[in-house]
Amino acid sequence: MTRKIWRWCRRIWQALRGTAPPAAPPVEANEDGSMTLVRFLDESGQFNYDQYRAVQVEGNLRKLDRVWALEPNLKFAAERIRRWAGEPLVFGLCHGTRRGLEQRWLAQSLGCQVLGTDISESATQFENSIQWDFHQAKPEWLGSVDFIYSNSWDHSFDPETCMQVWLSCLRPGGVCVLEHSSEHEPISVRALDPFKVTLPVLTERLEAWGRGQWTLREVVETPSRVAGATSQHLIVLQRTGIES
Ligand SMILES: C[S@@+](CC[C@H](N)C(=O)[O-])C[C@H]1O[C@@H](n2cnc3c(N)ncnc32)[C@H](O)[C@@H]1O
């Protein structure tokens, strides 16, 4: 509360002196429409985590009966994980899993432990799921996870930091598989999935954000598509450290 009052005093003082910084736009966007990122800002222009979290939890509970992931695509993701990460596969993470079917399908295909995260309290209702914000890593995950899968990366409020956190959890040679479809593209701006991006711009960003810590190994079409999608791909990133 005291910090909030202090920020307001500072802004009033800056405004009076004519030095107030311009307000950040509520949506960051590429001019050509290839990327949009909704910011969650409070009235003083600071990131409002509570607002972000509330939007995500509301969306999760409203759509709790739905599953976006498709089993054939998870079986295919398992093949790509085996191809790139090699053996042994002991532990994997799936981020933003709602009903947790992706961790079940990957665990069945790969014969290892797979844990799902979801920001919503509903996570505790589902098998091998924990309530957890995927922008953070548990200390025991750092450098030790064999693979990560997610189709929910577009729910990140800060995708660059998010990718750095995920990749920091992988062991050297471990892989991160992101599923991208035409539904992840910027058709409409929505707070529920704040980061919308075309496939070419996403892959370009992922390569730039890696800064030598990971390599983009492949972008492959999925065997199945969600209803209405005109394209759907898996993007495979590999943590550097070993050459395969
Ligand atoms: C589009 S749904 C996809 C659910 C699931 N992957 C599927 O295929 O059915 C996105 C999920 O990500 C979760 N989510 C959003 N932001 C998150 C965050 N920061 N950390 C963890 N989970 C998050 C939401 O609660 C929601 O369940």
The ligand as a MOL file (V3000), in Angstrom:
LIG
                    3D

  0  0  0     0  0            999 V3000
M  V30 BEGIN CTAB
M  V30 COUNTS 27 29 0 0 0
M  V30 BEGIN ATOM
M  V30 1 C -5.8470 -23.4090 -23.7260 0
M  V30 2 S -5.8050 -24.1790 -22.1480 0 CHG=1
M  V30 3 C -4.9970 -25.6920 -22.6400 0
M  V30 4 C -5.2250 -26.7990 -21.6850 0
M  V30 5 C -4.5830 -28.1230 -22.0500 0
M  V30 6 N -3.2030 -27.9840 -22.3840 0
M  V30 7 C -5.3060 -28.8170 -23.1670 0
M  V30 8 O -4.7040 -29.1570 -24.1710 0
M  V30 9 O -6.5090 -29.0450 -23.0040 0 CHG=-1
M  V30 10 C -4.5340 -23.2860 -21.2570 0
M  V30 11 C -4.3300 -23.7410 -19.8320 0
M  V30 12 O -3.1660 -23.0710 -19.3150 0
M  V30 13 C -3.4080 -22.6950 -17.9780 0
M  V30 14 N -2.5190 -21.5590 -17.6480 0
M  V30 15 C -2.6450 -20.2850 -18.0300 0
M  V30 16 N -1.6490 -19.5370 -17.5330 0
M  V30 17 C -0.8490 -20.3690 -16.8250 0
M  V30 18 C 0.3340 -20.1890 -16.0700 0
M  V30 19 N 0.9130 -19.0040 -15.9770 0
M  V30 20 N 0.8810 -21.2680 -15.4560 0
M  V30 21 C 0.2950 -22.5030 -15.5590 0
M  V30 22 N -0.8460 -22.7130 -16.2500 0
M  V30 23 C -1.4060 -21.6770 -16.8930 0
M  V30 24 C -4.8760 -22.3280 -17.9500 0
M  V30 25 O -5.4070 -22.3770 -16.6430 0
M  V30 26 C -5.4660 -23.3890 -18.8920 0
M  V30 27 O -5.8740 -24.5200 -18.1850 0
M  V30 END ATOM
M  V30 BEGIN BOND
M  V30 1 1 1 2
M  V30 2 1 2 3
M  V30 3 1 2 10
M  V30 4 1 3 4
M  V30 5 1 4 5
M  V30 6 1 5 6
M  V30 7 1 5 7
M  V30 8 2 7 8
M  V30 9 1 7 9
M  V30 10 1 10 11
M  V30 11 1 11 12
M  V30 12 1 11 26
M  V30 13 1 12 13
M  V30 14 1 13 14
M  V30 15 1 13 24
M  V30 16 1 14 15
M  V30 17 1 14 23
M  V30 18 2 15 16
M  V30 19 1 16 17
M  V30 20 1 17 18
M  V30 21 2 17 23
M  V30 22 1 18 19
M  V30 23 2 18 20
M  V30 24 1 20 21
M  V30 25 2 21 22
M  V30 26 1 22 23
M  V30 27 1 24 25
M  V30 28 1 24 26
M  V30 29 1 26 27
M  V30 END BOND
M  V30 END CTAB
M  END
